[in-house]
Amino acid sequence: METNTSTAALVNISTEKWPPRHRTYFGSLEVRSPEPGEPYAVTLISGRNGFMDMGDKHYVDIRVTAREIAEDIAREINGDSGEGSFHGVFVAAGMAPTEAELADARRRLEEFQRRLVVAADLEWERTKNPMFITDLDRRAARQLGLEKPWLYDSKPLAECPVCAEKIKHGVAVCRSCHAILDREKAAQYGLFAKEGKTATESPRHREKQEREAGKSDSQK
């Protein structure tokens, strides 16, 4: 049985979308994130009645207050990235956050994001390997408005419509089957004639054929 005798305000200043939180005493709860232009979002939490299993099919009803639930969820989200992490979720003293509470949350979030960026800088200096930079590091750099050599958006590879080989976006010629995928770009680099000749008639291709023919003659 659920009892709504008290309410707590769970405040989120981060634009991150959090997955639903699950508890036995309320089921599933989605923590709201601010919409574009909103400084924060509030998720109202109500008190619940839970139960404790004492064994031998004996259960004892327990009261879980709205604030206990809200603080539990905030602790779970903020602690998701290790010790000292903070993702901008907190419980307000009232039904809406005060300016002082918001300022403190922004300060804590920025401090955490700057620590992430410093750690990412050190990792990049050590390895120069983007695989060691996490999505959390990249998100922190973007939210701080920083430009970093390790900050990039990885995109899935495209597929050649002729041979189905995985290729990078924007390539002019498939390196597997040599199909012309971007005629204008291919023509710009001498891989395809603008007037509509085939790829095998382009200057670059003829030059390659001549080199191969010369090599073949020298081996005879």
C-alpha positions in Angstrom: 0.0 0.0 0.0 1.3 3.5 -0.8 0.9 6.5 1.4 1.5 10.1 0.2 1.7 12.1 3.4 4.9 14.0 2.4 6.6 15.2 -0.7 10.3 16.0 -1.5 11.7 17.9 -4.5 14.5 16.1 -6.4 16.3 18.7 -8.5 18.4 18.0 -11.6 20.5 20.8 -13.2 22.2 18.4 -15.7 20.8 17.8 -19.2 21.9 14.2 -19.0 19.0 11.7 -19.4 19.0 9.2 -16.5 17.5 5.8 -16.8 14.5 5.0 -14.6 15.2 4.2 -11.0 13.7 1.0 -9.6 12.7 0.3 -6.0 10.4 -2.4 -4.5 8.4 0.2 -2.7 7.5 2.4 -5.7 8.3 0.5 -8.8 9.9 2.6 -11.5 10.7 6.4 -11.3 12.0 8.6 -14.0 14.1 11.6 -12.9 13.3 14.6 -15.0 16.0 16.5 -16.9 15.8 20.2 -17.9 14.3 21.0 -21.3 16.2 23.4 -23.5 16.1 26.8 -21.9 15.2 25.5 -18.4 17.9 26.0 -15.7 16.7 22.9 -13.8 14.0 20.2 -13.6 12.1 19.0 -10.5 10.9 15.5 -9.9 8.4 15.4 -7.0 8.8 12.3 -4.7 6.1 11.0 -2.4 6.5 8.9 0.7 5.8 5.2 0.6 5.1 2.2 2.8 7.5 -0.6 2.3 8.0 -3.9 4.1 10.8 -5.8 5.7 11.1 -9.6 5.3 11.6 -11.1 8.8 11.6 -14.7 7.5 9.1 -17.5 7.9 6.7 -15.5 5.7 6.6 -12.8 8.3 6.7 -9.2 7.0 6.8 -5.9 8.9 5.6 -2.7 7.4 8.1 0.2 7.4 7.7 3.8 6.6 9.9 5.3 3.9 9.7 9.1 3.8 9.8 11.2 0.7 13.1 12.8 1.7 14.7 9.4 2.3 13.6 8.2 -1.1 14.8 11.4 -2.8 18.2 11.4 -1.0 18.7 7.7 -1.9 18.1 8.4 -5.6 20.3 11.5 -5.6 23.1 9.5 -3.9 22.8 6.7 -6.4 23.0 9.0 -9.4 25.7 11.2 -8.1 27.8 8.3 -6.9 27.6 6.5 -10.3 31.1 7.6 -11.4 33.1 6.8 -8.3 34.2 8.6 -5.2 33.6 12.4 -5.2 31.5 12.4 -8.3 28.5 14.7 -8.7 26.1 14.8 -11.6 23.9 17.8 -10.6 21.1 16.0 -8.7 20.2 17.1 -5.2 17.2 17.3 -2.8 15.9 20.8 -2.2 15.0 22.0 1.3 11.6 23.0 0.0 9.3 22.3 -2.9 11.6 24.4 -5.2 15.3 25.0 -5.1 16.7 28.3 -3.8 19.2 30.4 -5.7 21.8 29.4 -3.1 21.1 25.7 -3.6 21.3 26.1 -7.4 24.6 28.0 -7.2 26.1 25.4 -4.9 25.0 22.6 -7.2 26.5 24.4 -10.2 29.8 24.9 -8.4 30.0 21.2 -7.4 29.1 20.1 -10.9 31.7 22.3 -12.5 34.4 21.2 -10.0 33.6 17.5 -10.9 33.7 18.2 -14.6 37.0 20.0 -14.4 38.5 17.0 -12.5 37.3 14.8 -15.3 38.9 17.0 -17.9 42.2 17.2 -16.0 42.3 13.4 -15.8 41.5 13.1 -19.5 44.3 15.5 -20.4 46.8 13.4 -18.4 45.5 10.2 -20.1 45.8 11.8 -23.5 49.3 13.0 -22.8 50.3 9.5 -21.7 48.7 7.4 -24.5 47.4 9.7 -27.3 44.7 7.0 -27.6 41.1 8.2 -27.8 39.9 4.8 -26.6 41.0 5.8 -23.0 38.9 8.9 -23.1 35.4 8.2 -21.8 32.1 9.7 -22.9 31.8 11.2 -19.5 35.1 13.1 -20.1 33.9 14.3 -23.5 30.5 15.5 -22.1 32.3 17.4 -19.3 34.6 19.2 -21.8 31.6 20.1 -24.0 29.6 21.4 -21.1 32.5 23.5 -20.0 32.9 24.9 -23.5 36.5 23.5 -23.8 38.4 22.5 -27.0 40.5 19.4 -26.6 42.4 17.2 -29.0 40.7 14.2 -27.6 37.2 15.7 -28.0 35.5 14.3 -31.0 32.3 12.6 -32.0 32.9 9.1 -33.3 30.5 8.2 -36.1 29.6 4.7 -37.3 31.0 3.7 -40.6 28.9 3.9 -43.7 28.3 1.0 -46.1 29.4 1.0 -49.8 26.1 0.6 -51.8 28.0 -1.6 -54.3 30.0 -4.1 -52.3 28.6 -3.4 -48.7 32.2 -2.8 -47.4 32.4 -0.7 -44.3 33.8 2.8 -45.3 34.2 6.2 -43.7 31.6 8.9 -44.4 32.5 11.2 -47.3 34.9 9.0 -49.2 35.0 9.6 -52.9 35.9 6.0 -54.0 35.4 2.7 -52.3 38.9 1.2 -51.7 37.4 -2.3 -51.9 35.5 -2.3 -55.1 36.6 1.1 -56.5 33.1 2.3 -57.0 32.7 6.1 -57.5 30.7 7.3 -54.5 31.2 11.1 -54.8 31.7 12.1 -58.5 32.6 15.7 -57.8 35.2 14.9 -55.1 36.6 12.1 -57.3 37.0 14.4 -60.2 38.6 17.1 -58.0 41.4 14.6 -57.1 41.8 13.2 -60.6 40.0 9.9 -59.9 37.0 10.6 -62.2 36.6 12.8 -65.2 34.1 15.6 -64.8 32.8 15.2 -68.4 31.4 11.8 -67.4 34.1 9.4 -68.3 34.4 6.3 -66.3 36.9 5.8 -63.5 39.2 3.7 -65.6 39.5 6.7 -68.1 40.6 9.2 -65.4 44.2 10.6 -65.6 45.0 9.1 -62.2 43.9 5.6 -63.3 45.8 5.8 -66.6 48.9 6.8 -64.7 48.6 3.8 -62.4 48.1 1.5 -65.4 51.2 2.9 -67.1 53.3 2.3 -63.9 52.0 -1.2 -63.6 52.6 -1.9 -67.3 56.2 -0.6 -67.0 56.8 -2.8 -64.0 55.5 -5.8 -65.8 57.8 -5.2 -68.8 60.9 -4.9 -66.6 60.1 -8.3 -65.0 60.1 -10.0 -68.4 
